[in-house]
Amino acid sequence: MREPIVLLFVLLGCGSHATPAATETAIALPAHQEAPPPPPEVRDEKGHTPSEWIALGDDAFAHTKLVDAARFYQEALRGGDSELSGYAYYKLGFIRWNQNDGPAALDAFMHAIRSSNAKVSTQASRDIVSVYAQYGRPEAAYGFFHHVVSDPIATLVRLEREYDDQGKPDAARKVHAQIATAAANP
């Protein structure tokens, strides 16, 4: 006979705030077993936890204080928490993009894609395409995305569409040629 299962829902993301990183995940435990307590967050030398830095960053971001927001997200990154760091990198990507710092934006989105937070990684994989279309070289797109995303061909298809939407047919053709080459040589 099977033991009853209790479903516990845990909100992943940045502490108690809802963020793009937030997602619900069901954890099934036998009825007699309690969920382990979450590990305590470590406070840094300034007395803040990574979650608190994220909250400060989100508030500054919401008030378009991008320099302050970037500083707070960078402080959150010092905490080393992978779930939180993915979100912090994601927000830093947007800040750097808004500040017209394409290389820093691409780097931040790459870190977000590699984070353990699946929702952040998925969203960053979509958003990096627009940043690349603005700052990347179309002829080098496959080489770049091959090392960054799990499905570079699908990403190149989105990039080709992005170039078309921006009225850059030459760039779109260069990306299309890379799609054809990659598809022919899996």
PyMOL CGO cylinders between C-alpha atoms (Angstrom):
from pymol import cmd
from pymol.cgo import CYLINDER

trace = [
    CYLINDER, 0.00, 0.00, 0.00, 1.32, 3.43, -0.95, 0.3, 1, 1, 1, 1, 1, 1,
    CYLINDER, 1.32, 3.43, -0.95, 1.78, 6.17, 1.61, 0.3, 1, 1, 1, 1, 1, 1,
    CYLINDER, 1.78, 6.17, 1.61, -0.28, 9.32, 1.06, 0.3, 1, 1, 1, 1, 1, 1,
    CYLINDER, -0.28, 9.32, 1.06, 1.65, 12.04, -0.68, 0.3, 1, 1, 1, 1, 1, 1,
    CYLINDER, 1.65, 12.04, -0.68, 1.52, 15.64, 0.42, 0.3, 1, 1, 1, 1, 1, 1,
    CYLINDER, 1.52, 15.64, 0.42, 2.24, 18.21, -2.24, 0.3, 1, 1, 1, 1, 1, 1,
    CYLINDER, 2.24, 18.21, -2.24, 4.14, 21.24, -1.09, 0.3, 1, 1, 1, 1, 1, 1,
    CYLINDER, 4.14, 21.24, -1.09, 4.43, 24.21, -3.37, 0.3, 1, 1, 1, 1, 1, 1,
    CYLINDER, 4.43, 24.21, -3.37, 7.60, 26.20, -3.14, 0.3, 1, 1, 1, 1, 1, 1,
    CYLINDER, 7.60, 26.20, -3.14, 7.98, 29.53, -4.84, 0.3, 1, 1, 1, 1, 1, 1,
    CYLINDER, 7.98, 29.53, -4.84, 11.41, 29.72, -6.39, 0.3, 1, 1, 1, 1, 1, 1,
    CYLINDER, 11.41, 29.72, -6.39, 13.03, 33.01, -7.14, 0.3, 1, 1, 1, 1, 1, 1,
    CYLINDER, 13.03, 33.01, -7.14, 14.12, 35.86, -4.97, 0.3, 1, 1, 1, 1, 1, 1,
    CYLINDER, 14.12, 35.86, -4.97, 12.81, 35.34, -1.47, 0.3, 1, 1, 1, 1, 1, 1,
    CYLINDER, 12.81, 35.34, -1.47, 9.35, 36.70, -1.04, 0.3, 1, 1, 1, 1, 1, 1,
    CYLINDER, 9.35, 36.70, -1.04, 9.13, 38.82, -4.18, 0.3, 1, 1, 1, 1, 1, 1,
    CYLINDER, 9.13, 38.82, -4.18, 7.61, 37.69, -7.43, 0.3, 1, 1, 1, 1, 1, 1,
    CYLINDER, 7.61, 37.69, -7.43, 10.13, 38.11, -10.20, 0.3, 1, 1, 1, 1, 1, 1,
    CYLINDER, 10.13, 38.11, -10.20, 10.58, 36.85, -13.75, 0.3, 1, 1, 1, 1, 1, 1,
    CYLINDER, 10.58, 36.85, -13.75, 12.62, 34.16, -12.03, 0.3, 1, 1, 1, 1, 1, 1,
    CYLINDER, 12.62, 34.16, -12.03, 9.66, 33.00, -9.95, 0.3, 1, 1, 1, 1, 1, 1,
    CYLINDER, 9.66, 33.00, -9.95, 8.10, 29.68, -10.79, 0.3, 1, 1, 1, 1, 1, 1,
    CYLINDER, 8.10, 29.68, -10.79, 6.07, 27.14, -8.86, 0.3, 1, 1, 1, 1, 1, 1,
    CYLINDER, 6.07, 27.14, -8.86, 7.45, 23.67, -8.44, 0.3, 1, 1, 1, 1, 1, 1,
    CYLINDER, 7.45, 23.67, -8.44, 5.69, 20.76, -6.77, 0.3, 1, 1, 1, 1, 1, 1,
    CYLINDER, 5.69, 20.76, -6.77, 7.72, 18.67, -4.36, 0.3, 1, 1, 1, 1, 1, 1,
    CYLINDER, 7.72, 18.67, -4.36, 6.18, 15.36, -3.34, 0.3, 1, 1, 1, 1, 1, 1,
    CYLINDER, 6.18, 15.36, -3.34, 7.07, 14.08, 0.13, 0.3, 1, 1, 1, 1, 1, 1,
    CYLINDER, 7.07, 14.08, 0.13, 5.66, 11.17, 2.12, 0.3, 1, 1, 1, 1, 1, 1,
    CYLINDER, 5.66, 11.17, 2.12, 3.01, 12.40, 4.60, 0.3, 1, 1, 1, 1, 1, 1,
    CYLINDER, 3.01, 12.40, 4.60, 5.21, 11.73, 7.64, 0.3, 1, 1, 1, 1, 1, 1,
    CYLINDER, 5.21, 11.73, 7.64, 8.20, 13.64, 6.30, 0.3, 1, 1, 1, 1, 1, 1,
    CYLINDER, 8.20, 13.64, 6.30, 8.51, 17.38, 6.70, 0.3, 1, 1, 1, 1, 1, 1,
    CYLINDER, 8.51, 17.38, 6.70, 10.20, 19.60, 4.17, 0.3, 1, 1, 1, 1, 1, 1,
    CYLINDER, 10.20, 19.60, 4.17, 13.70, 20.56, 5.27, 0.3, 1, 1, 1, 1, 1, 1,
    CYLINDER, 13.70, 20.56, 5.27, 14.02, 24.18, 6.35, 0.3, 1, 1, 1, 1, 1, 1,
    CYLINDER, 14.02, 24.18, 6.35, 15.61, 26.42, 3.75, 0.3, 1, 1, 1, 1, 1, 1,
    CYLINDER, 15.61, 26.42, 3.75, 19.25, 27.21, 4.46, 0.3, 1, 1, 1, 1, 1, 1,
    CYLINDER, 19.25, 27.21, 4.46, 19.68, 30.57, 6.16, 0.3, 1, 1, 1, 1, 1, 1,
    CYLINDER, 19.68, 30.57, 6.16, 20.86, 33.35, 3.91, 0.3, 1, 1, 1, 1, 1, 1,
    CYLINDER, 20.86, 33.35, 3.91, 24.29, 34.63, 4.75, 0.3, 1, 1, 1, 1, 1, 1,
    CYLINDER, 24.29, 34.63, 4.75, 24.66, 38.32, 5.38, 0.3, 1, 1, 1, 1, 1, 1,
    CYLINDER, 24.66, 38.32, 5.38, 27.55, 40.12, 3.75, 0.3, 1, 1, 1, 1, 1, 1,
    CYLINDER, 27.55, 40.12, 3.75, 29.93, 42.56, 5.42, 0.3, 1, 1, 1, 1, 1, 1,
    CYLINDER, 29.93, 42.56, 5.42, 27.36, 45.33, 4.86, 0.3, 1, 1, 1, 1, 1, 1,
    CYLINDER, 27.36, 45.33, 4.86, 24.72, 43.32, 6.71, 0.3, 1, 1, 1, 1, 1, 1,
    CYLINDER, 24.72, 43.32, 6.71, 22.52, 42.39, 3.73, 0.3, 1, 1, 1, 1, 1, 1,
    CYLINDER, 22.52, 42.39, 3.73, 21.48, 39.06, 2.26, 0.3, 1, 1, 1, 1, 1, 1,
    CYLINDER, 21.48, 39.06, 2.26, 21.43, 38.48, -1.51, 0.3, 1, 1, 1, 1, 1, 1,
    CYLINDER, 21.43, 38.48, -1.51, 17.61, 38.61, -1.38, 0.3, 1, 1, 1, 1, 1, 1,
    CYLINDER, 17.61, 38.61, -1.38, 17.76, 42.03, 0.24, 0.3, 1, 1, 1, 1, 1, 1,
    CYLINDER, 17.76, 42.03, 0.24, 20.16, 43.29, -2.43, 0.3, 1, 1, 1, 1, 1, 1,
    CYLINDER, 20.16, 43.29, -2.43, 17.76, 41.97, -5.09, 0.3, 1, 1, 1, 1, 1, 1,
    CYLINDER, 17.76, 41.97, -5.09, 14.87, 43.82, -3.41, 0.3, 1, 1, 1, 1, 1, 1,
    CYLINDER, 14.87, 43.82, -3.41, 16.91, 47.04, -3.39, 0.3, 1, 1, 1, 1, 1, 1,
    CYLINDER, 16.91, 47.04, -3.39, 17.84, 46.48, -7.03, 0.3, 1, 1, 1, 1, 1, 1,
    CYLINDER, 17.84, 46.48, -7.03, 14.24, 45.83, -8.04, 0.3, 1, 1, 1, 1, 1, 1,
    CYLINDER, 14.24, 45.83, -8.04, 13.09, 48.99, -6.29, 0.3, 1, 1, 1, 1, 1, 1,
    CYLINDER, 13.09, 48.99, -6.29, 15.79, 51.12, -7.93, 0.3, 1, 1, 1, 1, 1, 1,
    CYLINDER, 15.79, 51.12, -7.93, 15.04, 49.49, -11.31, 0.3, 1, 1, 1, 1, 1, 1,
    CYLINDER, 15.04, 49.49, -11.31, 11.32, 50.22, -10.92, 0.3, 1, 1, 1, 1, 1, 1,
    CYLINDER, 11.32, 50.22, -10.92, 12.19, 53.87, -10.26, 0.3, 1, 1, 1, 1, 1, 1,
    CYLINDER, 12.19, 53.87, -10.26, 14.57, 53.92, -13.28, 0.3, 1, 1, 1, 1, 1, 1,
    CYLINDER, 14.57, 53.92, -13.28, 17.60, 54.48, -11.08, 0.3, 1, 1, 1, 1, 1, 1,
    CYLINDER, 17.60, 54.48, -11.08, 19.66, 52.18, -13.24, 0.3, 1, 1, 1, 1, 1, 1,
    CYLINDER, 19.66, 52.18, -13.24, 23.08, 53.00, -11.82, 0.3, 1, 1, 1, 1, 1, 1,
    CYLINDER, 23.08, 53.00, -11.82, 21.87, 52.20, -8.29, 0.3, 1, 1, 1, 1, 1, 1,
    CYLINDER, 21.87, 52.20, -8.29, 20.01, 49.11, -9.49, 0.3, 1, 1, 1, 1, 1, 1,
    CYLINDER, 20.01, 49.11, -9.49, 23.15, 47.79, -11.20, 0.3, 1, 1, 1, 1, 1, 1,
    CYLINDER, 23.15, 47.79, -11.20, 25.18, 48.33, -8.03, 0.3, 1, 1, 1, 1, 1, 1,
    CYLINDER, 25.18, 48.33, -8.03, 22.59, 46.44, -5.93, 0.3, 1, 1, 1, 1, 1, 1,
    CYLINDER, 22.59, 46.44, -5.93, 22.39, 43.53, -8.38, 0.3, 1, 1, 1, 1, 1, 1,
    CYLINDER, 22.39, 43.53, -8.38, 26.19, 43.30, -8.41, 0.3, 1, 1, 1, 1, 1, 1,
    CYLINDER, 26.19, 43.30, -8.41, 26.15, 43.12, -4.62, 0.3, 1, 1, 1, 1, 1, 1,
    CYLINDER, 26.15, 43.12, -4.62, 23.60, 40.29, -4.82, 0.3, 1, 1, 1, 1, 1, 1,
    CYLINDER, 23.60, 40.29, -4.82, 25.98, 38.43, -7.14, 0.3, 1, 1, 1, 1, 1, 1,
    CYLINDER, 25.98, 38.43, -7.14, 28.64, 38.46, -4.44, 0.3, 1, 1, 1, 1, 1, 1,
    CYLINDER, 28.64, 38.46, -4.44, 26.38, 36.16, -2.41, 0.3, 1, 1, 1, 1, 1, 1,
    CYLINDER, 26.38, 36.16, -2.41, 26.95, 33.33, -4.87, 0.3, 1, 1, 1, 1, 1, 1,
    CYLINDER, 26.95, 33.33, -4.87, 23.37, 31.94, -4.78, 0.3, 1, 1, 1, 1, 1, 1,
    CYLINDER, 23.37, 31.94, -4.78, 22.69, 30.48, -8.22, 0.3, 1, 1, 1, 1, 1, 1,
    CYLINDER, 22.69, 30.48, -8.22, 18.92, 31.08, -8.25, 0.3, 1, 1, 1, 1, 1, 1,
    CYLINDER, 18.92, 31.08, -8.25, 19.41, 34.69, -7.25, 0.3, 1, 1, 1, 1, 1, 1,
    CYLINDER, 19.41, 34.69, -7.25, 22.49, 35.24, -9.37, 0.3, 1, 1, 1, 1, 1, 1,
    CYLINDER, 22.49, 35.24, -9.37, 20.65, 34.22, -12.54, 0.3, 1, 1, 1, 1, 1, 1,
    CYLINDER, 20.65, 34.22, -12.54, 17.99, 36.83, -11.84, 0.3, 1, 1, 1, 1, 1, 1,
    CYLINDER, 17.99, 36.83, -11.84, 20.58, 39.48, -10.92, 0.3, 1, 1, 1, 1, 1, 1,
    CYLINDER, 20.58, 39.48, -10.92, 22.48, 38.82, -14.16, 0.3, 1, 1, 1, 1, 1, 1,
    CYLINDER, 22.48, 38.82, -14.16, 19.22, 38.98, -16.11, 0.3, 1, 1, 1, 1, 1, 1,
    CYLINDER, 19.22, 38.98, -16.11, 18.37, 42.40, -14.68, 0.3, 1, 1, 1, 1, 1, 1,
    CYLINDER, 18.37, 42.40, -14.68, 21.96, 43.58, -15.21, 0.3, 1, 1, 1, 1, 1, 1,
    CYLINDER, 21.96, 43.58, -15.21, 21.60, 42.56, -18.85, 0.3, 1, 1, 1, 1, 1, 1,
    CYLINDER, 21.60, 42.56, -18.85, 18.63, 44.88, -19.24, 0.3, 1, 1, 1, 1, 1, 1,
    CYLINDER, 18.63, 44.88, -19.24, 20.39, 47.71, -17.44, 0.3, 1, 1, 1, 1, 1, 1,
    CYLINDER, 20.39, 47.71, -17.44, 23.51, 47.41, -19.60, 0.3, 1, 1, 1, 1, 1, 1,
    CYLINDER, 23.51, 47.41, -19.60, 21.33, 47.22, -22.72, 0.3, 1, 1, 1, 1, 1, 1,
    CYLINDER, 21.33, 47.22, -22.72, 19.51, 50.41, -21.68, 0.3, 1, 1, 1, 1, 1, 1,
    CYLINDER, 19.51, 50.41, -21.68, 22.87, 52.04, -21.07, 0.3, 1, 1, 1, 1, 1, 1,
    CYLINDER, 22.87, 52.04, -21.07, 23.94, 51.09, -24.62, 0.3, 1, 1, 1, 1, 1, 1,
    CYLINDER, 23.94, 51.09, -24.62, 26.69, 48.82, -23.34, 0.3, 1, 1, 1, 1, 1, 1,
    CYLINDER, 26.69, 48.82, -23.34, 26.16, 45.93, -25.74, 0.3, 1, 1, 1, 1, 1, 1,
    CYLINDER, 26.16, 45.93, -25.74, 29.14, 43.77, -24.75, 0.3, 1, 1, 1, 1, 1, 1,
    CYLINDER, 29.14, 43.77, -24.75, 28.25, 43.99, -21.03, 0.3, 1, 1, 1, 1, 1, 1,
    CYLINDER, 28.25, 43.99, -21.03, 24.58, 43.28, -21.80, 0.3, 1, 1, 1, 1, 1, 1,
    CYLINDER, 24.58, 43.28, -21.80, 25.49, 40.19, -23.84, 0.3, 1, 1, 1, 1, 1, 1,
    CYLINDER, 25.49, 40.19, -23.84, 27.81, 38.99, -21.08, 0.3, 1, 1, 1, 1, 1, 1,
    CYLINDER, 27.81, 38.99, -21.08, 25.15, 39.44, -18.39, 0.3, 1, 1, 1, 1, 1, 1,
    CYLINDER, 25.15, 39.44, -18.39, 22.52, 37.62, -20.46, 0.3, 1, 1, 1, 1, 1, 1,
    CYLINDER, 22.52, 37.62, -20.46, 24.99, 34.77, -21.10, 0.3, 1, 1, 1, 1, 1, 1,
    CYLINDER, 24.99, 34.77, -21.10, 25.45, 34.38, -17.33, 0.3, 1, 1, 1, 1, 1, 1,
    CYLINDER, 25.45, 34.38, -17.33, 21.67, 34.42, -16.84, 0.3, 1, 1, 1, 1, 1, 1,
    CYLINDER, 21.67, 34.42, -16.84, 21.26, 31.72, -19.49, 0.3, 1, 1, 1, 1, 1, 1,
    CYLINDER, 21.26, 31.72, -19.49, 23.80, 29.54, -17.70, 0.3, 1, 1, 1, 1, 1, 1,
    CYLINDER, 23.80, 29.54, -17.70, 22.12, 29.98, -14.32, 0.3, 1, 1, 1, 1, 1, 1,
    CYLINDER, 22.12, 29.98, -14.32, 20.30, 27.12, -12.61, 0.3, 1, 1, 1, 1, 1, 1,
    CYLINDER, 20.30, 27.12, -12.61, 17.02, 29.05, -12.65, 0.3, 1, 1, 1, 1, 1, 1,
    CYLINDER, 17.02, 29.05, -12.65, 15.23, 27.55, -15.66, 0.3, 1, 1, 1, 1, 1, 1,
    CYLINDER, 15.23, 27.55, -15.66, 12.67, 30.33, -16.06, 0.3, 1, 1, 1, 1, 1, 1,
    CYLINDER, 12.67, 30.33, -16.06, 15.34, 33.05, -16.03, 0.3, 1, 1, 1, 1, 1, 1,
    CYLINDER, 15.34, 33.05, -16.03, 17.50, 31.02, -18.40, 0.3, 1, 1, 1, 1, 1, 1,
    CYLINDER, 17.50, 31.02, -18.40, 14.63, 30.57, -20.85, 0.3, 1, 1, 1, 1, 1, 1,
    CYLINDER, 14.63, 30.57, -20.85, 13.71, 34.25, -20.80, 0.3, 1, 1, 1, 1, 1, 1,
    CYLINDER, 13.71, 34.25, -20.80, 17.32, 35.36, -21.13, 0.3, 1, 1, 1, 1, 1, 1,
    CYLINDER, 17.32, 35.36, -21.13, 17.70, 33.00, -24.13, 0.3, 1, 1, 1, 1, 1, 1,
    CYLINDER, 17.70, 33.00, -24.13, 14.90, 34.91, -25.83, 0.3, 1, 1, 1, 1, 1, 1,
    CYLINDER, 14.90, 34.91, -25.83, 16.01, 38.40, -24.87, 0.3, 1, 1, 1, 1, 1, 1,
    CYLINDER, 16.01, 38.40, -24.87, 19.66, 37.97, -25.84, 0.3, 1, 1, 1, 1, 1, 1,
    CYLINDER, 19.66, 37.97, -25.84, 18.52, 37.77, -29.47, 0.3, 1, 1, 1, 1, 1, 1,
    CYLINDER, 18.52, 37.77, -29.47, 17.40, 41.42, -29.50, 0.3, 1, 1, 1, 1, 1, 1,
    CYLINDER, 17.40, 41.42, -29.50, 20.63, 42.53, -27.85, 0.3, 1, 1, 1, 1, 1, 1,
    CYLINDER, 20.63, 42.53, -27.85, 22.70, 40.54, -30.33, 0.3, 1, 1, 1, 1, 1, 1,
    CYLINDER, 22.70, 40.54, -30.33, 20.73, 42.01, -33.24, 0.3, 1, 1, 1, 1, 1, 1,
    CYLINDER, 20.73, 42.01, -33.24, 21.72, 45.45, -32.05, 0.3, 1, 1, 1, 1, 1, 1,
    CYLINDER, 21.72, 45.45, -32.05, 25.35, 44.83, -31.08, 0.3, 1, 1, 1, 1, 1, 1,
    CYLINDER, 25.35, 44.83, -31.08, 26.52, 41.51, -32.55, 0.3, 1, 1, 1, 1, 1, 1,
    CYLINDER, 26.52, 41.51, -32.55, 27.95, 40.73, -35.95, 0.3, 1, 1, 1, 1, 1, 1,
    CYLINDER, 27.95, 40.73, -35.95, 25.49, 38.78, -38.14, 0.3, 1, 1, 1, 1, 1, 1,
    CYLINDER, 25.49, 38.78, -38.14, 28.26, 36.75, -39.79, 0.3, 1, 1, 1, 1, 1, 1,
    CYLINDER, 28.26, 36.75, -39.79, 29.46, 35.52, -36.36, 0.3, 1, 1, 1, 1, 1, 1,
    CYLINDER, 29.46, 35.52, -36.36, 26.02, 34.67, -34.95, 0.3, 1, 1, 1, 1, 1, 1,
    CYLINDER, 26.02, 34.67, -34.95, 26.28, 30.87, -35.10, 0.3, 1, 1, 1, 1, 1, 1,
    CYLINDER, 26.28, 30.87, -35.10, 29.71, 30.88, -33.46, 0.3, 1, 1, 1, 1, 1, 1,
    CYLINDER, 29.71, 30.88, -33.46, 28.36, 33.03, -30.65, 0.3, 1, 1, 1, 1, 1, 1,
    CYLINDER, 28.36, 33.03, -30.65, 25.06, 31.26, -30.00, 0.3, 1, 1, 1, 1, 1, 1,
    CYLINDER, 25.06, 31.26, -30.00, 26.53, 27.77, -30.44, 0.3, 1, 1, 1, 1, 1, 1,
    CYLINDER, 26.53, 27.77, -30.44, 28.36, 28.29, -27.13, 0.3, 1, 1, 1, 1, 1, 1,
    CYLINDER, 28.36, 28.29, -27.13, 25.53, 30.09, -25.32, 0.3, 1, 1, 1, 1, 1, 1,
    CYLINDER, 25.53, 30.09, -25.32, 22.15, 28.44, -25.95, 0.3, 1, 1, 1, 1, 1, 1,
    CYLINDER, 22.15, 28.44, -25.95, 20.96, 24.85, -26.08, 0.3, 1, 1, 1, 1, 1, 1,
    CYLINDER, 20.96, 24.85, -26.08, 19.35, 25.21, -29.53, 0.3, 1, 1, 1, 1, 1, 1,
    CYLINDER, 19.35, 25.21, -29.53, 21.46, 27.57, -31.64, 0.3, 1, 1, 1, 1, 1, 1,
    CYLINDER, 21.46, 27.57, -31.64, 19.49, 26.95, -34.85, 0.3, 1, 1, 1, 1, 1, 1,
    CYLINDER, 19.49, 26.95, -34.85, 16.17, 27.98, -33.26, 0.3, 1, 1, 1, 1, 1, 1,
    CYLINDER, 16.17, 27.98, -33.26, 17.91, 31.03, -31.83, 0.3, 1, 1, 1, 1, 1, 1,
    CYLINDER, 17.91, 31.03, -31.83, 19.32, 31.92, -35.24, 0.3, 1, 1, 1, 1, 1, 1,
    CYLINDER, 19.32, 31.92, -35.24, 15.82, 31.66, -36.72, 0.3, 1, 1, 1, 1, 1, 1,
    CYLINDER, 15.82, 31.66, -36.72, 14.64, 34.20, -34.10, 0.3, 1, 1, 1, 1, 1, 1,
    CYLINDER, 14.64, 34.20, -34.10, 17.65, 36.39, -34.90, 0.3, 1, 1, 1, 1, 1, 1,
    CYLINDER, 17.65, 36.39, -34.90, 16.91, 36.24, -38.62, 0.3, 1, 1, 1, 1, 1, 1,
    CYLINDER, 16.91, 36.24, -38.62, 13.33, 37.36, -37.88, 0.3, 1, 1, 1, 1, 1, 1,
    CYLINDER, 13.33, 37.36, -37.88, 14.63, 40.12, -35.61, 0.3, 1, 1, 1, 1, 1, 1,
    CYLINDER, 14.63, 40.12, -35.61, 16.88, 41.46, -38.39, 0.3, 1, 1, 1, 1, 1, 1,
    CYLINDER, 16.88, 41.46, -38.39, 13.95, 41.31, -40.83, 0.3, 1, 1, 1, 1, 1, 1,
    CYLINDER, 13.95, 41.31, -40.83, 11.74, 43.20, -38.35, 0.3, 1, 1, 1, 1, 1, 1,
    CYLINDER, 11.74, 43.20, -38.35, 14.46, 45.84, -38.00, 0.3, 1, 1, 1, 1, 1, 1,
    CYLINDER, 14.46, 45.84, -38.00, 14.68, 46.27, -41.77, 0.3, 1, 1, 1, 1, 1, 1,
    CYLINDER, 14.68, 46.27, -41.77, 18.17, 44.74, -42.02, 0.3, 1, 1, 1, 1, 1, 1,
    CYLINDER, 18.17, 44.74, -42.02, 17.81, 42.29, -44.93, 0.3, 1, 1, 1, 1, 1, 1,
    CYLINDER, 17.81, 42.29, -44.93, 21.57, 41.87, -45.47, 0.3, 1, 1, 1, 1, 1, 1,
    CYLINDER, 21.57, 41.87, -45.47, 22.05, 40.81, -41.85, 0.3, 1, 1, 1, 1, 1, 1,
    CYLINDER, 22.05, 40.81, -41.85, 19.06, 38.47, -42.11, 0.3, 1, 1, 1, 1, 1, 1,
    CYLINDER, 19.06, 38.47, -42.11, 20.56, 36.82, -45.21, 0.3, 1, 1, 1, 1, 1, 1,
    CYLINDER, 20.56, 36.82, -45.21, 23.90, 36.28, -43.44, 0.3, 1, 1, 1, 1, 1, 1,
    CYLINDER, 23.90, 36.28, -43.44, 22.12, 34.60, -40.54, 0.3, 1, 1, 1, 1, 1, 1,
    CYLINDER, 22.12, 34.60, -40.54, 19.96, 32.53, -42.90, 0.3, 1, 1, 1, 1, 1, 1,
    CYLINDER, 19.96, 32.53, -42.90, 23.11, 31.22, -44.60, 0.3, 1, 1, 1, 1, 1, 1,
    CYLINDER, 23.11, 31.22, -44.60, 24.43, 30.10, -41.21, 0.3, 1, 1, 1, 1, 1, 1,
    CYLINDER, 24.43, 30.10, -41.21, 21.13, 28.36, -40.44, 0.3, 1, 1, 1, 1, 1, 1,
    CYLINDER, 21.13, 28.36, -40.44, 21.35, 26.45, -43.73, 0.3, 1, 1, 1, 1, 1, 1,
    CYLINDER, 21.35, 26.45, -43.73, 24.96, 25.48, -43.10, 0.3, 1, 1, 1, 1, 1, 1,
    CYLINDER, 24.96, 25.48, -43.10, 24.29, 24.37, -39.51, 0.3, 1, 1, 1, 1, 1, 1,
    CYLINDER, 24.29, 24.37, -39.51, 21.19, 22.40, -40.53, 0.3, 1, 1, 1, 1, 1, 1,
    CYLINDER, 21.19, 22.40, -40.53, 23.11, 20.63, -43.32, 0.3, 1, 1, 1, 1, 1, 1,
    CYLINDER, 23.11, 20.63, -43.32, 25.99, 19.73, -40.95, 0.3, 1, 1, 1, 1, 1, 1,
    CYLINDER, 25.99, 19.73, -40.95, 24.40, 18.71, -37.63, 0.3, 1, 1, 1, 1, 1, 1,
]
cmd.load_cgo(trace, "trace")
